[in-house]
Amino acid sequence: MGFDILVDGYNVIKNNAMFKYVEGKSQAEARNLLIKQLKNRYRNTTDRVVVVFDGKGGREQMLHIDHICVIYSKYGETADSVIARLATEANDRGVEVMMFSDDGEVKRSVIEQGGHALTTHGLVSSLNAAPQDVLQRSEYRQEMRRVYGIDPTYKYQQDNEEFNTPSPPKKGKSSRRYKSMRVDRKTLKHK
């Protein structure tokens, strides 16, 4: 069985430059972008992903967008208290919790329930990382390029080594002086 992954939505948005930029245009767009990235990152897992936002309604609202559960807390209740409650419920069910927030109080409450408190930077890094199968294929291709000598970075290193080896001194006169004569001979031959 997978984890319960709890995300402090506005905490992630406030602590990341990309989300902050989008939030400057529209807070709803920033929320949608976070949910979209979570859907893409956790689409092939058995983990239960819950994003919690501070809400303004009279009661708690819960939406399911594909396999992501989005919760808006009720008026007067913070997202932090909802996350702490969800961590307690998961602990009672015997499910491990991974929580992403930079808020110290909510981190402590999740850790007290036996969960893992991770930073928002860690979440954003995992959202932007390549899927595992793509990463493995990329590493394999790079290794094969090195094995067969077609790695461009390897060639660049060889070129630098050749560039650093001293070349033998030139013999004879400089060809600059005779350049005009060479051009004239070529043009004469073609006429």
Residue pairs with C-beta under 8 A, 6 or more apart in sequence:
1 46
1 95
2 45
2 46
2 47
2 48
3 47
3 48
3 95
3 96
3 97
3 98
4 47
4 48
4 50
4 86
4 87
4 90
4 95
4 96
4 97
4 98
5 42
5 47
5 48
5 49
5 50
5 97
5 98
5 99
5 100
6 50
6 52
6 83
6 86
6 87
6 97
6 98
6 99
6 100
6 110
6 115
7 34
7 38
7 49
7 50
7 51
7 52
7 99
7 100
7 101
7 123
8 52
8 79
8 80
8 83
8 99
8 100
8 101
8 103
8 106
8 120
9 31
9 34
9 51
9 52
9 53
9 70
9 79
10 53
10 54
10 79
11 79
11 100
11 101
11 102
11 103
11 120
12 19
12 34
12 100
12 101
12 120
12 123
12 124
13 19
13 20
13 23
13 27
13 30
13 31
13 34
14 20
14 23
15 102
15 120
15 121
16 120
16 121
16 124
18 124
19 30
19 33
19 34
19 124
20 30
22 29
22 30
22 33
23 29
23 30
31 53
34 51
35 51
35 65
35 68
35 70
37 127
38 49
38 51
38 68
38 127
39 65
39 66
39 67
39 68
40 127
41 126
41 127
42 49
42 67
42 68
43 66
43 67
47 98
48 69
48 95
49 67
49 68
49 69
50 68
50 69
50 70
50 71
50 86
51 68
51 69
51 70
51 71
52 71
52 72
52 73
52 79
52 82
52 83
52 86
53 70
53 71
53 72
53 73
53 79
54 72
54 73
54 78
54 79
55 61
55 72
55 73
55 74
55 75
56 72
56 75
57 72
57 74
57 75
58 74
58 75
59 74
60 71
60 72
60 73
60 74
60 77
60 82
61 71
61 72
62 69
62 70
62 71
62 72
63 69
63 70
63 71
63 72
64 70
71 82
73 79
73 81
73 82
80 101
80 103
80 105
80 106
80 109
83 99
83 101
83 106
83 109
83 110
84 106
84 109
84 110
84 113
86 97
87 97
87 99
87 109
87 110
87 113
87 115
88 113
90 96
90 97
90 113
90 115
91 97
91 113
91 114
91 115
96 114
96 115
96 116
97 110
97 113
97 114
97 115
97 116
98 115
98 116
98 118
99 106
99 107
99 110
99 115
99 116
99 117
99 118
100 118
100 119
100 120
100 122
100 123
101 107
101 117
101 119
101 120
102 119
102 120
106 117
107 117
108 117
110 116
110 117
111 117
129 135
130 138
142 151
145 151
145 152
145 154
146 154
175 182
